[in-house]
Amino acid sequence: MFLKGNQVYLRALEPEDLSFLYEIENDETLWEVSNTQTPYSKWLLKNYLENSHQDIYEAKQLRLAIVEKSTDNLIGLIDLYDFDPKNSRVGLGIVIKNPSERNKGFGSESVKLLLGYAFQVLNVHQIFVNVAETNSASIKLFSNFGFEKIGVKKHWNKVGSVYVDETLYQLINPLNEN
């Protein structure tokens, strides 16, 4: 199975994930990485969960829960977004909710699992990520998987009163680089 690792497994969102999703989407410290500017209501997120069963080809995105295997606790979310089947590419995003759960290999294993799924099941040619130049943990994470820096969007995101550059990283499917 592509979505089970040693430390974590990835699963579809469930209705009982509503509170966790509500906390993530309304955590203002995460808004700069998700380009969010306003809070989400539980009603809106409940509707999102009710429609999260849509196929990635229909919805153009796939959000999965990251669950720690040893405890069965939901610890984060990982997304494929802006899926473009014609050009065979997709964006990737990840968040581990609690800082105490970060730097334990959960994010790395989740990315590894989703890369395998995207390349081998969805057969995408490339995956891209957008990372703030100040986010050294994410830069390290994606660089460790071979993502290459291909561009910088200058002063792309306003964080407080400061504009921060955003870097575009890309990984070409190693199984079909032509």
Backbone as CSV, one residue per row, in Angstrom:
resi,resn,N_x,N_y,N_z,CA_x,CA_y,CA_z,C_x,C_y,C_z
1,MET,0.846,-1.191,0.000,0.000,0.000,0.000,0.879,1.237,0.000
2,PHE,0.579,2.182,-0.856,1.369,3.397,-1.014,1.275,4.345,0.177
3,LEU,0.208,4.288,0.914,-0.043,5.327,1.905,0.192,4.892,3.344
4,LYS,0.978,3.822,3.538,1.330,3.372,4.882,2.840,3.300,5.005
5,GLY,3.364,3.955,6.030,4.788,3.936,6.292,5.076,3.299,7.636
6,ASN,6.299,3.471,8.114,6.693,2.922,9.411,6.137,3.723,10.577
7,GLN,6.091,5.077,10.424,5.646,5.947,11.511,4.250,6.509,11.319
8,VAL,3.860,6.688,10.056,2.577,7.331,9.764,1.853,6.585,8.655
9,TYR,0.561,6.859,8.571,-0.203,6.471,7.391,-1.055,7.660,6.982
10,LEU,-1.388,7.700,5.722,-2.214,8.768,5.169,-3.586,8.177,4.863
11,ARG,-4.621,8.909,5.229,-5.969,8.424,4.987,-6.864,9.573,4.536
12,ALA,-7.998,9.205,3.968,-8.996,10.196,3.573,-9.523,10.918,4.818
13,LEU,-9.992,12.124,4.607,-10.603,12.878,5.697,-11.931,12.241,6.090
14,GLU,-12.223,12.292,7.365,-13.451,11.739,7.919,-14.237,12.850,8.610
15,PRO,-15.562,12.674,8.792,-16.355,13.704,9.476,-15.816,14.059,10.862
16,GLU,-15.242,13.073,11.564,-14.721,13.354,12.909,-13.451,14.208,12.889
17,ASP,-12.921,14.506,11.710,-11.745,15.374,11.582,-12.112,16.851,11.593
18,LEU,-13.394,17.171,11.707,-13.862,18.555,11.616,-13.151,19.479,12.610
19,SER,-13.049,19.088,13.862,-12.412,19.956,14.871,-10.939,20.194,14.543
20,PHE,-10.239,19.140,14.126,-8.837,19.272,13.762,-8.689,20.214,12.574
21,LEU,-9.501,20.026,11.546,-9.460,20.880,10.363,-9.783,22.324,10.727
22,TYR,-10.757,22.510,11.602,-11.136,23.844,12.064,-9.960,24.537,12.761
23,GLU,-9.249,23.792,13.609,-8.094,24.355,14.315,-6.974,24.728,13.337
24,ILE,-6.693,23.864,12.371,-5.636,24.142,11.375,-5.985,25.374,10.557
25,GLU,-7.201,25.385,10.000,-7.591,26.465,9.093,-7.736,27.812,9.798
26,ASN,-7.933,27.781,11.100,-8.107,29.027,11.844,-6.910,29.375,12.724
27,ASP,-5.804,28.683,12.527,-4.560,28.991,13.247,-3.836,30.099,12.482
28,GLU,-3.894,31.301,13.000,-3.326,32.459,12.303,-1.821,32.327,12.058
29,THR,-1.126,31.518,12.853,0.307,31.335,12.632,0.580,30.546,11.351
30,LEU,-0.425,29.837,10.850,-0.277,29.055,9.615,-0.813,29.785,8.388
31,TRP,-1.469,30.909,8.589,-2.091,31.603,7.469,-1.091,32.047,6.411
32,GLU,0.112,32.393,6.811,1.073,32.854,5.807,1.483,31.747,4.853
33,VAL,1.463,30.488,5.281,1.832,29.398,4.375,0.645,28.911,3.549
34,SER,-0.569,29.215,4.000,-1.751,28.761,3.262,-2.433,29.891,2.496
35,ASN,-1.861,31.086,2.571,-2.444,32.262,1.914,-3.887,32.507,2.347
36,THR,-4.152,32.262,3.614,-5.469,32.502,4.193,-5.478,33.872,4.841
37,GLN,-6.614,34.548,4.750,-6.720,35.866,5.369,-7.917,35.989,6.290
38,THR,-8.825,35.030,6.213,-10.020,35.092,7.047,-10.294,33.726,7.670
39,PRO,-10.962,33.722,8.813,-11.294,32.449,9.457,-12.313,31.649,8.633
40,TYR,-12.303,30.340,8.849,-13.284,29.448,8.237,-14.296,29.039,9.293
41,SER,-15.552,28.978,8.912,-16.590,28.528,9.839,-16.643,27.004,9.858
42,LYS,-17.153,26.465,10.949,-17.334,25.012,11.027,-18.326,24.547,9.963
43,TRP,-19.335,25.352,9.683,-20.324,25.010,8.664,-19.661,24.832,7.300
44,LEU,-18.792,25.785,6.927,-18.100,25.701,5.644,-17.183,24.484,5.591
45,LEU,-16.456,24.224,6.668,-15.555,23.077,6.709,-16.331,21.754,6.726
46,LYS,-17.499,21.745,7.359,-18.343,20.541,7.346,-18.774,20.238,5.913
47,ASN,-19.160,21.281,5.176,-19.531,21.094,3.767,-18.339,20.607,2.950
48,TYR,-17.166,21.154,3.244,-15.952,20.706,2.552,-15.726,19.210,2.803
49,LEU,-15.847,18.795,4.058,-15.661,17.379,4.395,-16.690,16.490,3.691
50,GLU,-17.911,16.983,3.587,-18.957,16.201,2.926,-18.658,15.998,1.439
51,ASN,-17.866,16.904,0.856,-17.533,16.788,-0.567,-16.104,16.315,-0.800
52,SER,-15.390,15.979,0.266,-13.979,15.597,0.126,-13.803,14.228,-0.512
53,HIS,-14.893,13.523,-0.735,-14.833,12.222,-1.402,-14.597,12.356,-2.906
54,GLN,-14.697,13.573,-3.434,-14.535,13.761,-4.880,-13.174,13.282,-5.344
55,ASP,-13.166,12.688,-6.493,-11.959,12.203,-7.142,-11.028,13.372,-7.462
56,ILE,-9.713,13.152,-7.392,-8.751,14.215,-7.671,-8.912,14.756,-9.088
57,TYR,-9.382,13.940,-10.016,-9.592,14.402,-11.381,-10.764,15.365,-11.470
58,GLU,-11.712,15.225,-10.557,-12.873,16.103,-10.518,-12.590,17.355,-9.683
59,ALA,-12.039,17.162,-8.490,-11.823,18.267,-7.564,-10.528,19.026,-7.828
60,LYS,-9.570,18.396,-8.545,-8.250,18.966,-8.830,-7.399,19.117,-7.578
61,GLN,-7.816,18.444,-6.517,-7.043,18.452,-5.280,-7.354,17.191,-4.480
62,LEU,-6.437,16.877,-3.581,-6.608,15.734,-2.689,-5.980,16.108,-1.360
63,ARG,-6.767,16.081,-0.314,-6.256,16.358,1.033,-6.371,15.079,1.838
64,LEU,-5.254,14.711,2.466,-5.215,13.498,3.274,-4.790,13.827,4.698
65,ALA,-5.290,13.043,5.629,-4.907,13.157,7.031,-3.606,12.401,7.245
66,ILE,-2.715,12.976,8.044,-1.483,12.305,8.462,-1.735,11.773,9.868
67,VAL,-1.642,10.452,10.016,-1.951,9.811,11.299,-0.708,9.086,11.797
68,GLU,-0.343,9.354,13.046,0.783,8.644,13.667,0.334,7.214,13.966
69,LYS,1.086,6.244,13.434,0.677,4.835,13.549,0.632,4.339,14.987
70,SER,1.605,4.715,15.808,1.687,4.148,17.156,0.555,4.599,18.066
71,THR,-0.043,5.753,17.781,-1.096,6.284,18.643,-2.443,6.426,17.944
72,ASP,-2.445,6.336,16.618,-3.632,6.600,15.783,-4.120,8.041,15.924
73,ASN,-3.218,8.948,16.338,-3.568,10.358,16.466,-3.360,11.079,15.143
74,LEU,-4.327,11.919,14.797,-4.231,12.789,13.630,-3.254,13.907,13.977
75,ILE,-2.169,14.036,13.194,-1.142,15.025,13.530,-0.951,16.088,12.461
76,GLY,-1.500,15.875,11.264,-1.299,16.866,10.216,-2.116,16.562,8.983
77,LEU,-1.871,17.382,7.971,-2.548,17.247,6.683,-1.522,17.350,5.583
78,ILE,-1.762,16.651,4.491,-0.904,16.744,3.320,-1.823,16.843,2.105
79,ASP,-1.471,17.730,1.195,-2.337,18.040,0.068,-1.625,17.899,-1.262
80,LEU,-2.381,17.464,-2.236,-2.035,17.658,-3.633,-3.048,18.691,-4.131
81,TYR,-2.589,19.718,-4.803,-3.488,20.792,-5.243,-3.099,21.254,-6.649
82,ASP,-3.983,22.006,-7.262,-3.786,22.492,-8.636,-3.401,21.350,-9.574
83,PHE,-4.076,20.214,-9.400,-3.799,19.052,-10.245,-4.144,19.383,-11.692
84,ASP,-3.187,19.181,-12.558,-3.334,19.470,-13.984,-3.021,18.192,-14.762
85,PRO,-4.054,17.344,-15.009,-3.785,16.077,-15.687,-3.260,16.248,-17.113
86,LYS,-3.665,17.314,-17.807,-3.192,17.526,-19.172,-1.677,17.682,-19.204
87,ASN,-1.153,18.500,-18.301,0.288,18.747,-18.250,0.996,17.859,-17.235
88,SER,0.233,16.996,-16.592,0.767,15.984,-15.685,1.609,16.589,-14.558
89,ARG,1.009,17.560,-13.851,1.706,18.183,-12.720,0.726,18.469,-11.592
90,VAL,1.299,18.619,-10.404,0.489,18.873,-9.226,1.350,19.565,-8.169
91,GLY,0.716,20.407,-7.360,1.386,21.041,-6.237,1.248,20.183,-4.992
92,LEU,2.154,20.376,-4.051,2.151,19.614,-2.805,2.284,20.570,-1.634
93,GLY,1.518,20.334,-0.595,1.615,21.110,0.636,1.455,20.194,1.834
94,ILE,2.066,20.577,2.933,2.010,19.749,4.139,2.028,20.644,5.375
95,VAL,1.338,20.197,6.408,1.407,20.865,7.705,1.307,19.813,8.802
96,ILE,2.224,19.903,9.746,2.148,19.133,10.990,1.692,20.150,12.031
97,LYS,0.545,19.899,12.645,-0.124,20.906,13.470,0.710,21.390,14.661
98,ASN,1.131,20.482,15.504,1.818,20.892,16.732,3.329,20.938,16.539
99,PRO,3.956,22.036,16.927,5.414,22.117,16.818,6.138,20.957,17.504
100,SER,5.541,20.398,18.562,6.184,19.283,19.269,6.213,18.005,18.427
101,GLU,5.395,17.927,17.383,5.364,16.761,16.502,6.263,16.942,15.276
102,ARG,6.868,18.114,15.147,7.721,18.388,13.995,9.140,17.891,14.264
103,ASN,9.898,17.703,13.202,11.292,17.236,13.275,11.412,15.840,13.900
104,LYS,10.397,15.021,13.689,10.423,13.636,14.176,10.356,12.643,13.020
105,GLY,10.391,13.158,11.786,10.338,12.295,10.611,8.938,12.058,10.076
106,PHE,7.906,12.571,10.762,6.532,12.366,10.304,6.280,13.054,8.966
107,GLY,6.738,14.284,8.855,6.553,15.038,7.610,7.313,14.408,6.466
108,SER,8.542,14.015,6.734,9.376,13.400,5.704,8.752,12.110,5.195
109,GLU,8.286,11.275,6.099,7.677,10.016,5.661,6.374,10.278,4.909
110,SER,5.615,11.277,5.338,4.369,11.622,4.648,4.640,12.079,3.220
111,VAL,5.657,12.919,3.054,6.024,13.382,1.710,6.465,12.192,0.858
112,LYS,7.269,11.325,1.423,7.730,10.144,0.683,6.545,9.301,0.208
113,LEU,5.582,9.071,1.082,4.403,8.290,0.719,3.605,8.964,-0.391
114,LEU,3.415,10.280,-0.273,2.609,10.977,-1.266,3.335,11.105,-2.605
115,LEU,4.659,11.235,-2.565,5.415,11.250,-3.821,5.242,9.925,-4.557
116,GLY,5.343,8.825,-3.822,5.141,7.514,-4.435,3.762,7.395,-5.061
117,TYR,2.754,7.857,-4.352,1.388,7.821,-4.861,1.242,8.681,-6.115
118,ALA,1.750,9.913,-6.049,1.603,10.839,-7.178,2.331,10.329,-8.424
119,PHE,3.554,9.828,-8.243,4.328,9.369,-9.387,3.858,8.021,-9.918
120,GLN,3.507,7.105,-9.035,3.209,5.748,-9.482,1.725,5.492,-9.749
121,VAL,0.835,6.146,-9.013,-0.596,5.922,-9.212,-1.190,6.980,-10.130
122,LEU,-0.918,8.257,-9.824,-1.440,9.335,-10.664,-0.597,9.545,-11.918
123,ASN,0.617,8.991,-11.897,1.545,9.083,-13.026,1.834,10.527,-13.435
124,VAL,1.985,11.412,-12.439,2.333,12.791,-12.775,3.796,12.861,-13.210
125,HIS,4.079,13.848,-14.017,5.439,14.057,-14.516,6.245,14.927,-13.555
126,GLN,5.548,15.859,-12.883,6.263,16.758,-11.982,5.385,17.206,-10.826
127,ILE,6.067,17.498,-9.726,5.415,18.010,-8.522,6.136,19.306,-8.148
128,PHE,5.355,20.307,-7.766,5.961,21.580,-7.368,5.519,21.954,-5.961
129,VAL,6.362,22.741,-5.309,6.035,23.305,-4.000,6.422,24.773,-4.000
130,ASN,5.652,25.555,-3.278,5.944,26.964,-3.069,6.308,27.136,-1.605
131,VAL,7.490,27.680,-1.345,7.984,27.778,0.024,8.530,29.179,0.269
132,ALA,8.132,29.777,1.391,8.711,31.063,1.775,10.213,30.888,1.985
133,GLU,10.987,31.845,1.515,12.445,31.735,1.665,12.876,31.700,3.125
134,THR,11.995,32.108,4.025,12.304,32.092,5.453,11.974,30.744,6.100
135,ASN,11.351,29.838,5.366,10.922,28.546,5.911,12.012,27.499,5.665
136,SER,13.053,27.574,6.468,14.213,26.688,6.262,13.880,25.217,6.478
137,ALA,12.946,24.908,7.367,12.584,23.507,7.604,11.959,22.884,6.355
138,SER,11.054,23.610,5.705,10.426,23.087,4.488,11.416,23.020,3.335
139,ILE,12.286,23.999,3.236,13.304,23.977,2.179,14.179,22.743,2.336
140,LYS,14.585,22.462,3.561,15.409,21.274,3.826,14.632,20.002,3.503
141,LEU,13.373,19.941,3.949,12.535,18.768,3.714,12.450,18.450,2.224
142,PHE,12.066,19.427,1.431,11.864,19.168,0.006,13.183,18.984,-0.736
143,SER,14.215,19.685,-0.332,15.532,19.504,-0.960,16.046,18.085,-0.737
144,ASN,15.770,17.521,0.427,16.190,16.146,0.718,15.556,15.126,-0.228
145,PHE,14.438,15.476,-0.833,13.775,14.591,-1.791,14.167,14.899,-3.239
146,GLY,15.072,15.851,-3.419,15.534,16.155,-4.764,14.804,17.296,-5.451
147,PHE,13.903,17.981,-4.735,13.256,19.151,-5.322,14.329,20.199,-5.604
148,GLU,14.248,20.800,-6.770,15.222,21.815,-7.171,14.572,23.190,-7.204
149,LYS,15.308,24.159,-6.731,14.855,25.541,-6.770,14.879,26.009,-8.221
150,ILE,13.713,26.435,-8.722,13.662,26.854,-10.123,13.256,28.314,-10.298
151,GLY,12.901,28.976,-9.214,12.533,30.376,-9.350,12.209,31.008,-8.016
152,VAL,12.272,32.329,-8.022,11.948,33.107,-6.834,10.920,34.160,-7.210
153,LYS,9.840,34.196,-6.450,8.829,35.236,-6.617,9.156,36.318,-5.587
154,LYS,9.683,37.415,-6.058,10.151,38.490,-5.172,8.988,39.182,-4.461
155,HIS,9.186,39.414,-3.162,8.209,40.139,-2.340,6.800,39.579,-2.541
156,TRP,6.665,38.271,-2.599,5.427,37.610,-3.002,4.348,37.638,-1.927
157,ASN,4.730,37.416,-0.685,3.753,37.358,0.406,4.073,38.407,1.466
158,LYS,3.032,39.076,1.915,3.186,40.063,2.970,2.932,39.378,4.306
159,VAL,3.941,39.390,5.164,3.851,38.801,6.489,4.001,39.946,7.479
160,GLY,2.895,40.314,8.102,2.910,41.509,8.938,3.106,42.716,8.032
161,SER,4.175,43.447,8.274,4.466,44.621,7.440,5.633,44.379,6.488
162,VAL,6.092,43.130,6.411,7.276,42.796,5.605,6.869,41.898,4.433
163,TYR,7.447,42.146,3.283,7.238,41.277,2.127,8.320,40.209,2.104
164,VAL,7.886,38.966,1.874,8.788,37.815,1.900,8.797,37.171,0.520
165,ASP,9.988,36.804,0.058,10.108,36.094,-1.208,9.569,34.678,-1.052
166,GLU,8.973,34.175,-2.127,8.522,32.785,-2.162,9.293,32.063,-3.256
167,THR,9.771,30.877,-2.919,10.593,30.105,-3.850,9.781,28.947,-4.410
168,LEU,9.944,28.718,-5.695,9.285,27.618,-6.375,10.293,26.483,-6.543
169,TYR,9.924,25.312,-6.039,10.740,24.109,-6.167,9.978,23.100,-7.016
170,GLN,10.735,22.290,-7.745,10.135,21.337,-8.661,10.876,20.002,-8.592
171,LEU,10.111,18.934,-8.704,10.681,17.596,-8.774,10.083,16.898,-9.987
172,ILE,10.941,16.534,-10.930,10.524,15.784,-12.112,10.516,14.306,-11.726
173,ASN,9.485,13.594,-12.170,9.367,12.172,-11.876,10.639,11.451,-12.328
174,PRO,11.384,10.871,-11.400,12.620,10.198,-11.768,12.402,8.975,-12.668
175,LEU,11.154,8.493,-12.739,10.853,7.336,-13.580,10.663,7.697,-15.050
176,ASN,10.430,9.001,-15.330,10.262,9.416,-16.719,10.697,10.865,-16.921
177,GLU,11.972,11.126,-16.866,12.511,12.483,-16.935,12.523,13.093,-18.337
178,ASN,12.077,12.417,-19.360,12.159,12.989,-20.704,11.099,13.996,-20.987
